[in-house]
Amino acid sequence: MEKLAIGMTLLLIIYAAFAMLINWLFLSERNFKFWNSTYYIQKLQDFLQSLSYLRKLNKQ
């Protein structure tokens, strides 16, 4: 379970970096605003919450 969690977290971080890179390359800088980064941070928090929920289910 731990290895799975670490792997999924790494995948998510890579995905977020890739998405921000695509955004930066193909969209104008005018469209690349701060809310883009807060969107990815929010996604990361949701993901971590679901991971802690899975851990609780495992411990029961």
PQR file of N, CA, C, O and H, with PARSE charges and radii, in Angstrom:
ATOM      1  N   MET A   1       0.839  -1.215   0.000 -0.4000 1.5000
ATOM      2  CA  MET A   1       0.000   0.000   0.000 -0.0000 2.0000
ATOM      3  C   MET A   1       0.869   1.258   0.000  0.5500 1.7000
ATOM      4  O   MET A   1       0.570   2.237  -0.685 -0.5500 1.4000
ATOM      5  N   GLU A   2       1.953   1.212   0.784 -0.4000 1.5000
ATOM      6  CA  GLU A   2       2.835   2.383   0.847 -0.0000 2.0000
ATOM      7  C   GLU A   2       3.473   2.678  -0.510  0.5500 1.7000
ATOM      8  O   GLU A   2       3.521   3.827  -0.949 -0.5500 1.4000
ATOM      9  H   GLU A   2       2.196   0.417   1.340  0.4000 1.0000
ATOM     10  N   LYS A   3       3.966   1.614  -1.173 -0.4000 1.5000
ATOM     11  CA  LYS A   3       4.603   1.816  -2.477 -0.0000 2.0000
ATOM     12  C   LYS A   3       3.603   2.367  -3.484  0.5500 1.7000
ATOM     13  O   LYS A   3       3.940   3.226  -4.298 -0.5500 1.4000
ATOM     14  H   LYS A   3       3.927   0.681  -0.817  0.4000 1.0000
ATOM     15  N   LEU A   4       2.377   1.870  -3.424 -0.4000 1.5000
ATOM     16  CA  LEU A   4       1.325   2.359  -4.319 -0.0000 2.0000
ATOM     17  C   LEU A   4       1.070   3.846  -4.077  0.5500 1.7000
ATOM     18  O   LEU A   4       0.952   4.628  -5.020 -0.5500 1.4000
ATOM     19  H   LEU A   4       2.103   1.172  -2.763  0.4000 1.0000
ATOM     20  N   ALA A   5       0.986   4.226  -2.804 -0.4000 1.5000
ATOM     21  CA  ALA A   5       0.730   5.628  -2.460 -0.0000 2.0000
ATOM     22  C   ALA A   5       1.859   6.525  -2.956  0.5500 1.7000
ATOM     23  O   ALA A   5       1.613   7.597  -3.508 -0.5500 1.4000
ATOM     24  H   ALA A   5       1.082   3.591  -2.037  0.4000 1.0000
ATOM     25  N   ILE A   6       3.098   6.080  -2.754 -0.4000 1.5000
ATOM     26  CA  ILE A   6       4.249   6.874  -3.196 -0.0000 2.0000
ATOM     27  C   ILE A   6       4.245   7.002  -4.714  0.5500 1.7000
ATOM     28  O   ILE A   6       4.477   8.084  -5.254 -0.5500 1.4000
ATOM     29  H   ILE A   6       3.298   5.209  -2.305  0.4000 1.0000
ATOM     30  N   GLY A   7       3.980   5.889  -5.402 -0.4000 1.5000
ATOM     31  CA  GLY A   7       3.958   5.903  -6.856 -0.0000 2.0000
ATOM     32  C   GLY A   7       2.885   6.815  -7.410  0.5500 1.7000
ATOM     33  O   GLY A   7       3.118   7.558  -8.363 -0.5500 1.4000
ATOM     34  H   GLY A   7       3.792   5.010  -4.964  0.4000 1.0000
ATOM     35  N   MET A   8       1.698   6.756  -6.804 -0.4000 1.5000
ATOM     36  CA  MET A   8       0.595   7.592  -7.287 -0.0000 2.0000
ATOM     37  C   MET A   8       0.875   9.063  -7.020  0.5500 1.7000
ATOM     38  O   MET A   8       0.534   9.922  -7.832 -0.5500 1.4000
ATOM     39  H   MET A   8       1.508   6.152  -6.029  0.4000 1.0000
ATOM     40  N   THR A   9       1.496   9.352  -5.879 -0.4000 1.5000
ATOM     41  CA  THR A   9       1.845  10.740  -5.568 -0.0000 2.0000
ATOM     42  C   THR A   9       2.852  11.279  -6.582  0.5500 1.7000
ATOM     43  O   THR A   9       2.711  12.400  -7.071 -0.5500 1.4000
ATOM     44  H   THR A   9       1.773   8.654  -5.219  0.4000 1.0000
ATOM     45  N   LEU A  10       3.860  10.480  -6.893 -0.4000 1.5000
ATOM     46  CA  LEU A  10       4.850  10.887  -7.898 -0.0000 2.0000
ATOM     47  C   LEU A  10       4.190  11.113  -9.249  0.5500 1.7000
ATOM     48  O   LEU A  10       4.491  12.088  -9.938 -0.5500 1.4000
ATOM     49  H   LEU A  10       3.975   9.569  -6.497  0.4000 1.0000
ATOM     50  N   LEU A  11       3.286  10.209  -9.628 -0.4000 1.5000
ATOM     51  CA  LEU A  11       2.570  10.366 -10.895 -0.0000 2.0000
ATOM     52  C   LEU A  11       1.793  11.673 -10.920  0.5500 1.7000
ATOM     53  O   LEU A  11       1.779  12.379 -11.929 -0.5500 1.4000
ATOM     54  H   LEU A  11       3.041   9.418  -9.068  0.4000 1.0000
ATOM     55  N   LEU A  12       1.144  11.990  -9.800 -0.4000 1.5000
ATOM     56  CA  LEU A  12       0.340  13.211  -9.747 -0.0000 2.0000
ATOM     57  C   LEU A  12       1.221  14.450  -9.867  0.5500 1.7000
ATOM     58  O   LEU A  12       0.873  15.406 -10.561 -0.5500 1.4000
ATOM     59  H   LEU A  12       1.155  11.417  -8.981  0.4000 1.0000
ATOM     60  N   ILE A  13       2.373  14.423  -9.181 -0.4000 1.5000
ATOM     61  CA  ILE A  13       3.292  15.557  -9.250 -0.0000 2.0000
ATOM     62  C   ILE A  13       3.804  15.739 -10.681  0.5500 1.7000
ATOM     63  O   ILE A  13       3.884  16.860 -11.183 -0.5500 1.4000
ATOM     64  H   ILE A  13       2.655  13.647  -8.617  0.4000 1.0000
ATOM     65  N   ILE A  14       4.153  14.612 -11.337 -0.4000 1.5000
ATOM     66  CA  ILE A  14       4.616  14.676 -12.726 -0.0000 2.0000
ATOM     67  C   ILE A  14       3.515  15.222 -13.633  0.5500 1.7000
ATOM     68  O   ILE A  14       3.767  16.044 -14.515 -0.5500 1.4000
ATOM     69  H   ILE A  14       4.088  13.701 -10.930  0.4000 1.0000
ATOM     70  N   TYR A  15       2.280  14.745 -13.397 -0.4000 1.5000
ATOM     71  CA  TYR A  15       1.142  15.216 -14.194 -0.0000 2.0000
ATOM     72  C   TYR A  15       0.945  16.732 -14.037  0.5500 1.7000
ATOM     73  O   TYR A  15       0.743  17.453 -15.014 -0.5500 1.4000
ATOM     74  H   TYR A  15       2.076  14.078 -12.681  0.4000 1.0000
ATOM     75  N   ALA A  16       1.010  17.191 -12.783 -0.4000 1.5000
ATOM     76  CA  ALA A  16       0.802  18.624 -12.545 -0.0000 2.0000
ATOM     77  C   ALA A  16       1.896  19.457 -13.220  0.5500 1.7000
ATOM     78  O   ALA A  16       1.617  20.493 -13.823 -0.5500 1.4000
ATOM     79  H   ALA A  16       1.174  16.606 -11.989  0.4000 1.0000
ATOM     80  N   ALA A  17       3.145  18.988 -13.109 -0.4000 1.5000
ATOM     81  CA  ALA A  17       4.257  19.715 -13.739 -0.0000 2.0000
ATOM     82  C   ALA A  17       4.092  19.726 -15.259  0.5500 1.7000
ATOM     83  O   ALA A  17       4.316  20.749 -15.905 -0.5500 1.4000
ATOM     84  H   ALA A  17       3.371  18.146 -12.619  0.4000 1.0000
ATOM     85  N   PHE A  18       3.701  18.590 -15.820 -0.4000 1.5000
ATOM     86  CA  PHE A  18       3.505  18.477 -17.264 -0.0000 2.0000
ATOM     87  C   PHE A  18       2.375  19.403 -17.732  0.5500 1.7000
ATOM     88  O   PHE A  18       2.497  20.083 -18.750 -0.5500 1.4000
ATOM     89  H   PHE A  18       3.519  17.759 -15.294  0.4000 1.0000
ATOM     90  N   ALA A  19       1.277  19.414 -16.970 -0.4000 1.5000
ATOM     91  CA  ALA A  19       0.141  20.258 -17.334 -0.0000 2.0000
ATOM     92  C   ALA A  19       0.519  21.743 -17.280  0.5500 1.7000
ATOM     93  O   ALA A  19       0.116  22.523 -18.143 -0.5500 1.4000
ATOM     94  H   ALA A  19       1.178  18.861 -16.143  0.4000 1.0000
ATOM     95  N   MET A  20       1.291  22.123 -16.267 -0.4000 1.5000
ATOM     96  CA  MET A  20       1.716  23.521 -16.164 -0.0000 2.0000
ATOM     97  C   MET A  20       2.670  23.881 -17.302  0.5500 1.7000
ATOM     98  O   MET A  20       2.643  24.997 -17.820 -0.5500 1.4000
ATOM     99  H   MET A  20       1.618  21.489 -15.566  0.4000 1.0000
ATOM    100  N   LEU A  21       3.525  22.905 -17.686 -0.4000 1.5000
ATOM    101  CA  LEU A  21       4.438  23.142 -18.803 -0.0000 2.0000
ATOM    102  C   LEU A  21       3.668  23.344 -20.108  0.5500 1.7000
ATOM    103  O   LEU A  21       3.957  24.265 -20.872 -0.5500 1.4000
ATOM    104  H   LEU A  21       3.547  21.998 -17.265  0.4000 1.0000
ATOM    105  N   ILE A  22       2.689  22.478 -20.356 -0.4000 1.5000
ATOM    106  CA  ILE A  22       1.842  22.600 -21.554 -0.0000 2.0000
ATOM    107  C   ILE A  22       1.146  23.965 -21.553  0.5500 1.7000
ATOM    108  O   ILE A  22       1.098  24.662 -22.566 -0.5500 1.4000
ATOM    109  H   ILE A  22       2.454  21.730 -19.735  0.4000 1.0000
ATOM    110  N   ASN A  23       0.610  24.323 -20.379 -0.4000 1.5000
ATOM    111  CA  ASN A  23      -0.076  25.600 -20.225 -0.0000 2.0000
ATOM    112  C   ASN A  23       0.866  26.757 -20.561  0.5500 1.7000
ATOM    113  O   ASN A  23       0.488  27.699 -21.258 -0.5500 1.4000
ATOM    114  H   ASN A  23       0.650  23.757 -19.555  0.4000 1.0000
ATOM    115  N   TRP A  24       2.092  26.672 -20.055 -0.4000 1.5000
ATOM    116  CA  TRP A  24       3.062  27.749 -20.247 -0.0000 2.0000
ATOM    117  C   TRP A  24       3.518  27.828 -21.699  0.5500 1.7000
ATOM    118  O   TRP A  24       3.726  28.919 -22.229 -0.5500 1.4000
ATOM    119  H   TRP A  24       2.400  25.907 -19.489  0.4000 1.0000
ATOM    120  N   LEU A  25       3.673  26.661 -22.347 -0.4000 1.5000
ATOM    121  CA  LEU A  25       4.170  26.655 -23.725 -0.0000 2.0000
ATOM    122  C   LEU A  25       3.127  27.122 -24.727  0.5500 1.7000
ATOM    123  O   LEU A  25       3.430  27.902 -25.629 -0.5500 1.4000
ATOM    124  H   LEU A  25       3.504  25.775 -21.916  0.4000 1.0000
ATOM    125  N   PHE A  26       1.881  26.638 -24.566 -0.4000 1.5000
ATOM    126  CA  PHE A  26       0.899  26.812 -25.629 -0.0000 2.0000
ATOM    127  C   PHE A  26      -0.115  27.922 -25.381  0.5500 1.7000
ATOM    128  O   PHE A  26      -0.793  28.360 -26.310 -0.5500 1.4000
ATOM    129  H   PHE A  26       1.635  26.005 -23.833  0.4000 1.0000
ATOM    130  N   LEU A  27      -0.222  28.369 -24.163 -0.4000 1.5000
ATOM    131  CA  LEU A  27      -1.121  29.489 -23.893 -0.0000 2.0000
ATOM    132  C   LEU A  27      -0.292  30.745 -23.676  0.5500 1.7000
ATOM    133  O   LEU A  27       0.863  30.681 -23.254 -0.5500 1.4000
ATOM    134  H   LEU A  27       0.329  28.012 -23.408  0.4000 1.0000
ATOM    135  N   SER A  28      -0.889  31.865 -23.966 -0.4000 1.5000
ATOM    136  CA  SER A  28      -0.149  33.111 -23.769 -0.0000 2.0000
ATOM    137  C   SER A  28       0.042  33.353 -22.271  0.5500 1.7000
ATOM    138  O   SER A  28      -0.732  32.866 -21.447 -0.5500 1.4000
ATOM    139  H   SER A  28      -1.827  31.917 -24.309  0.4000 1.0000
ATOM    140  N   GLU A  29       1.075  34.104 -21.939 -0.4000 1.5000
ATOM    141  CA  GLU A  29       1.366  34.362 -20.529 -0.0000 2.0000
ATOM    142  C   GLU A  29       0.250  35.151 -19.862  0.5500 1.7000
ATOM    143  O   GLU A  29       0.082  35.109 -18.643 -0.5500 1.4000
ATOM    144  H   GLU A  29       1.704  34.500 -22.608  0.4000 1.0000
ATOM    145  N   ARG A  30      -0.503  35.864 -20.672 -0.4000 1.5000
ATOM    146  CA  ARG A  30      -1.641  36.621 -20.145 -0.0000 2.0000
ATOM    147  C   ARG A  30      -2.666  35.674 -19.521  0.5500 1.7000
ATOM    148  O   ARG A  30      -3.297  36.003 -18.517 -0.5500 1.4000
ATOM    149  H   ARG A  30      -0.367  35.898 -21.662  0.4000 1.0000
ATOM    150  N   ASN A  31      -2.825  34.478 -20.136 -0.4000 1.5000
ATOM    151  CA  ASN A  31      -3.792  33.511 -19.625 -0.0000 2.0000
ATOM    152  C   ASN A  31      -3.239  32.683 -18.476  0.5500 1.7000
ATOM    153  O   ASN A  31      -4.000  32.058 -17.737 -0.5500 1.4000
ATOM    154  H   ASN A  31      -2.312  34.211 -20.952  0.4000 1.0000
ATOM    155  N   PHE A  32      -1.914  32.673 -18.323 -0.4000 1.5000
ATOM    156  CA  PHE A  32      -1.302  31.871 -17.266 -0.0000 2.0000
ATOM    157  C   PHE A  32      -1.308  32.685 -15.974  0.5500 1.7000
ATOM    158  O   PHE A  32      -0.356  33.401 -15.662 -0.5500 1.4000
ATOM    159  H   PHE A  32      -1.297  33.181 -18.925  0.4000 1.0000
ATOM    160  N   LYS A  33      -2.397  32.556 -15.240 -0.4000 1.5000
ATOM    161  CA  LYS A  33      -2.564  33.348 -14.022 -0.0000 2.0000
ATOM    162  C   LYS A  33      -2.343  32.498 -12.794  0.5500 1.7000
ATOM    163  O   LYS A  33      -2.144  31.287 -12.892 -0.5500 1.4000
ATOM    164  H   LYS A  33      -3.170  31.975 -15.493  0.4000 1.0000
ATOM    165  N   PHE A  34      -2.378  33.135 -11.633 -0.4000 1.5000
ATOM    166  CA  PHE A  34      -2.096  32.430 -10.382 -0.0000 2.0000
ATOM    167  C   PHE A  34      -3.111  31.326 -10.102  0.5500 1.7000
ATOM    168  O   PHE A  34      -2.768  30.324  -9.475 -0.5500 1.4000
ATOM    169  H   PHE A  34      -2.540  34.118 -11.554  0.4000 1.0000
ATOM    170  N   TRP A  35      -4.353  31.492 -10.555 -0.4000 1.5000
ATOM    171  CA  TRP A  35      -5.378  30.482 -10.228 -0.0000 2.0000
ATOM    172  C   TRP A  35      -5.055  29.130 -10.832  0.5500 1.7000
ATOM    173  O   TRP A  35      -5.535  28.107 -10.343 -0.5500 1.4000
ATOM    174  H   TRP A  35      -4.632  32.306 -11.064  0.4000 1.0000
ATOM    175  N   ASN A  36      -4.249  29.103 -11.887 -0.4000 1.5000
ATOM    176  CA  ASN A  36      -3.826  27.823 -12.455 -0.0000 2.0000
ATOM    177  C   ASN A  36      -3.051  27.003 -11.432  0.5500 1.7000
ATOM    178  O   ASN A  36      -3.313  25.813 -11.257 -0.5500 1.4000
ATOM    179  H   ASN A  36      -3.859  29.933 -12.284  0.4000 1.0000
ATOM    180  N   SER A  37      -2.088  27.644 -10.752 -0.4000 1.5000
ATOM    181  CA  SER A  37      -1.293  26.917  -9.768 -0.0000 2.0000
ATOM    182  C   SER A  37      -2.139  26.535  -8.551  0.5500 1.7000
ATOM    183  O   SER A  37      -1.941  25.465  -7.976 -0.5500 1.4000
ATOM    184  H   SER A  37      -1.875  28.610 -10.895  0.4000 1.0000
ATOM    185  N   THR A  38      -3.077  27.396  -8.155 -0.4000 1.5000
ATOM    186  CA  THR A  38      -3.917  27.031  -7.015 -0.0000 2.0000
ATOM    187  C   THR A  38      -4.833  25.864  -7.377  0.5500 1.7000
ATOM    188  O   THR A  38      -5.185  25.061  -6.512 -0.5500 1.4000
ATOM    189  H   THR A  38      -3.238  28.266  -8.623  0.4000 1.0000
ATOM    190  N   TYR A  39      -5.220  25.767  -8.645 -0.4000 1.5000
ATOM    191  CA  TYR A  39      -6.028  24.633  -9.105 -0.0000 2.0000
ATOM    192  C   TYR A  39      -5.277  23.321  -8.914  0.5500 1.7000
ATOM    193  O   TYR A  39      -5.851  22.343  -8.434 -0.5500 1.4000
ATOM    194  H   TYR A  39      -4.934  26.420  -9.347  0.4000 1.0000
ATOM    195  N   TYR A  40      -3.986  23.290  -9.289 -0.4000 1.5000
ATOM    196  CA  TYR A  40      -3.202  22.069  -9.130 -0.0000 2.0000
ATOM    197  C   TYR A  40      -2.969  21.748  -7.655  0.5500 1.7000
ATOM    198  O   TYR A  40      -2.984  20.582  -7.261 -0.5500 1.4000
ATOM    199  H   TYR A  40      -3.520  24.085  -9.679  0.4000 1.0000
ATOM    200  N   ILE A  41      -2.756  22.783  -6.842 -0.4000 1.5000
ATOM    201  CA  ILE A  41      -2.588  22.569  -5.399 -0.0000 2.0000
ATOM    202  C   ILE A  41      -3.859  21.963  -4.814  0.5500 1.7000
ATOM    203  O   ILE A  41      -3.787  21.053  -3.988 -0.5500 1.4000
ATOM    204  H   ILE A  41      -2.744  23.730  -7.162  0.4000 1.0000
ATOM    205  N   GLN A  42      -5.024  22.460  -5.235 -0.4000 1.5000
ATOM    206  CA  GLN A  42      -6.308  21.922  -4.775 -0.0000 2.0000
ATOM    207  C   GLN A  42      -6.453  20.452  -5.177  0.5500 1.7000
ATOM    208  O   GLN A  42      -6.904  19.636  -4.373 -0.5500 1.4000
ATOM    209  H   GLN A  42      -5.083  23.200  -5.905  0.4000 1.0000
ATOM    210  N   LYS A  43      -6.077  20.109  -6.406 -0.4000 1.5000
ATOM    211  CA  LYS A  43      -6.135  18.719  -6.864 -0.0000 2.0000
ATOM    212  C   LYS A  43      -5.236  17.836  -6.006  0.5500 1.7000
ATOM    213  O   LYS A  43      -5.614  16.721  -5.645 -0.5500 1.4000
ATOM    214  H   LYS A  43      -5.711  20.772  -7.059  0.4000 1.0000
ATOM    215  N   LEU A  44      -4.045  18.335  -5.680 -0.4000 1.5000
ATOM    216  CA  LEU A  44      -3.117  17.576  -4.849 -0.0000 2.0000
ATOM    217  C   LEU A  44      -3.708  17.338  -3.462  0.5500 1.7000
ATOM    218  O   LEU A  44      -3.597  16.238  -2.922 -0.5500 1.4000
ATOM    219  H   LEU A  44      -3.738  19.240  -5.972  0.4000 1.0000
ATOM    220  N   GLN A  45      -4.335  18.359  -2.883 -0.4000 1.5000
ATOM    221  CA  GLN A  45      -4.951  18.204  -1.564 -0.0000 2.0000
ATOM    222  C   GLN A  45      -6.085  17.189  -1.601  0.5500 1.7000
ATOM    223  O   GLN A  45      -6.202  16.366  -0.693 -0.5500 1.4000
ATOM    224  H   GLN A  45      -4.426  19.253  -3.322  0.4000 1.0000
ATOM    225  N   ASP A  46      -6.925  17.234  -2.636 -0.4000 1.5000
ATOM    226  CA  ASP A  46      -8.000  16.251  -2.776 -0.0000 2.0000
ATOM    227  C   ASP A  46      -7.437  14.840  -2.839  0.5500 1.7000
ATOM    228  O   ASP A  46      -7.964  13.920  -2.215 -0.5500 1.4000
ATOM    229  H   ASP A  46      -6.830  17.903  -3.373  0.4000 1.0000
ATOM    230  N   PHE A  47      -6.346  14.680  -3.610 -0.4000 1.5000
ATOM    231  CA  PHE A  47      -5.712  13.378  -3.769 -0.0000 2.0000
ATOM    232  C   PHE A  47      -5.172  12.867  -2.429  0.5500 1.7000
ATOM    233  O   PHE A  47      -5.354  11.697  -2.090 -0.5500 1.4000
ATOM    234  H   PHE A  47      -5.918  15.428  -4.117  0.4000 1.0000
ATOM    235  N   LEU A  48      -4.510  13.743  -1.672 -0.4000 1.5000
ATOM    236  CA  LEU A  48      -3.959  13.337  -0.381 -0.0000 2.0000
ATOM    237  C   LEU A  48      -5.065  12.977   0.603  0.5500 1.7000
ATOM    238  O   LEU A  48      -4.904  12.058   1.406 -0.5500 1.4000
ATOM    239  H   LEU A  48      -4.363  14.693  -1.948  0.4000 1.0000
ATOM    240  N   GLN A  49      -6.188  13.693   0.549 -0.4000 1.5000
ATOM    241  CA  GLN A  49      -7.321  13.354   1.408 -0.0000 2.0000
ATOM    242  C   GLN A  49      -7.871  11.979   1.071  0.5500 1.7000
ATOM    243  O   GLN A  49      -8.212  11.215   1.974 -0.5500 1.4000
ATOM    244  H   GLN A  49      -6.319  14.440  -0.103  0.4000 1.0000
ATOM    245  N   SER A  50      -7.963  11.648  -0.214 -0.4000 1.5000
ATOM    246  CA  SER A  50      -8.456  10.328  -0.599 -0.0000 2.0000
ATOM    247  C   SER A  50      -7.475   9.242  -0.163  0.5500 1.7000
ATOM    248  O   SER A  50      -7.892   8.140   0.193 -0.5500 1.4000
ATOM    249  H   SER A  50      -7.685  12.269  -0.948  0.4000 1.0000
ATOM    250  N   LEU A  51      -6.161   9.545  -0.188 -0.4000 1.5000
ATOM    251  CA  LEU A  51      -5.168   8.580   0.287 -0.0000 2.0000
ATOM    252  C   LEU A  51      -5.332   8.315   1.777  0.5500 1.7000
ATOM    253  O   LEU A  51      -5.277   7.162   2.204 -0.5500 1.4000
ATOM    254  H   LEU A  51      -5.822  10.440  -0.477  0.4000 1.0000
ATOM    255  N   SER A  52      -5.532   9.358   2.576 -0.4000 1.5000
ATOM    256  CA  SER A  52      -5.699   9.158   4.017 -0.0000 2.0000
ATOM    257  C   SER A  52      -6.990   8.385   4.295  0.5500 1.7000
ATOM    258  O   SER A  52      -7.051   7.596   5.238 -0.5500 1.4000
ATOM    259  H   SER A  52      -5.576  10.295   2.229  0.4000 1.0000
ATOM    260  N   TYR A  53      -8.018   8.611   3.477 -0.4000 1.5000
ATOM    261  CA  TYR A  53      -9.267   7.857   3.606 -0.0000 2.0000
ATOM    262  C   TYR A  53      -9.019   6.369   3.338  0.5500 1.7000
ATOM    263  O   TYR A  53      -9.529   5.510   4.058 -0.5500 1.4000
ATOM    264  H   TYR A  53      -7.968   9.253   2.712  0.4000 1.0000
ATOM    265  N   LEU A  54      -8.233   6.071   2.296 -0.4000 1.5000
ATOM    266  CA  LEU A  54      -7.887   4.676   1.990 -0.0000 2.0000
ATOM    267  C   LEU A  54      -7.120   4.033   3.140  0.5500 1.7000
ATOM    268  O   LEU A  54      -7.350   2.869   3.465 -0.5500 1.4000
ATOM    269  H   LEU A  54      -7.819   6.768   1.712  0.4000 1.0000
ATOM    270  N   ARG A  55      -6.210   4.785   3.758 -0.4000 1.5000
ATOM    271  CA  ARG A  55      -5.459   4.252   4.894 -0.0000 2.0000
ATOM    272  C   ARG A  55      -6.383   3.910   6.051  0.5500 1.7000
ATOM    273  O   ARG A  55      -6.221   2.872   6.693 -0.5500 1.4000
ATOM    274  H   ARG A  55      -6.023   5.731   3.494  0.4000 1.0000
ATOM    275  N   LYS A  56      -7.361   4.789   6.323 -0.4000 1.5000
ATOM    276  CA  LYS A  56      -8.321   4.517   7.396 -0.0000 2.0000
ATOM    277  C   LYS A  56      -9.091   3.239   7.118  0.5500 1.7000
ATOM    278  O   LYS A  56      -9.305   2.428   8.019 -0.5500 1.4000
ATOM    279  H   LYS A  56      -7.492   5.632   5.801  0.4000 1.0000
ATOM    280  N   LEU A  57      -9.510   3.057   5.861 -0.4000 1.5000
ATOM    281  CA  LEU A  57     -10.233   1.844   5.491 -0.0000 2.0000
ATOM    282  C   LEU A  57      -9.364   0.609   5.684  0.5500 1.7000
ATOM    283  O   LEU A  57      -9.855  -0.438   6.105 -0.5500 1.4000
ATOM    284  H   LEU A  57      -9.336   3.716   5.129  0.4000 1.0000
ATOM    285  N   ASN A  58      -8.076   0.727   5.379 -0.4000 1.5000
ATOM    286  CA  ASN A  58      -7.160  -0.400   5.528 -0.0000 2.0000
ATOM    287  C   ASN A  58      -6.976  -0.802   6.984  0.5500 1.7000
ATOM    288  O   ASN A  58      -6.876  -1.987   7.304 -0.5500 1.4000
ATOM    289  H   ASN A  58      -7.677   1.578   5.037  0.4000 1.0000
ATOM    290  N   LYS A  59      -6.932   0.194   7.863 -0.4000 1.5000
ATOM    291  CA  LYS A  59      -6.662  -0.089   9.282 -0.0000 2.0000
ATOM    292  C   LYS A  59      -7.829  -0.757   9.976  0.5500 1.7000
ATOM    293  O   LYS A  59      -7.640  -1.438  10.983 -0.5500 1.4000
ATOM    294  H   LYS A  59      -7.014   1.157   7.604  0.4000 1.0000
ATOM    295  N   GLN A  60      -9.036  -0.575   9.457 -0.4000 1.5000
ATOM    296  CA  GLN A  60     -10.216  -1.143  10.112 -0.0000 2.0000
ATOM    297  C   GLN A  60     -10.228  -2.662  10.030  0.5500 1.7000
ATOM    298  O   GLN A  60     -11.153  -3.301  10.532 -0.5500 1.4000
ATOM    299  H   GLN A  60      -9.190  -0.022   8.638  0.4000 1.0000
TER
END
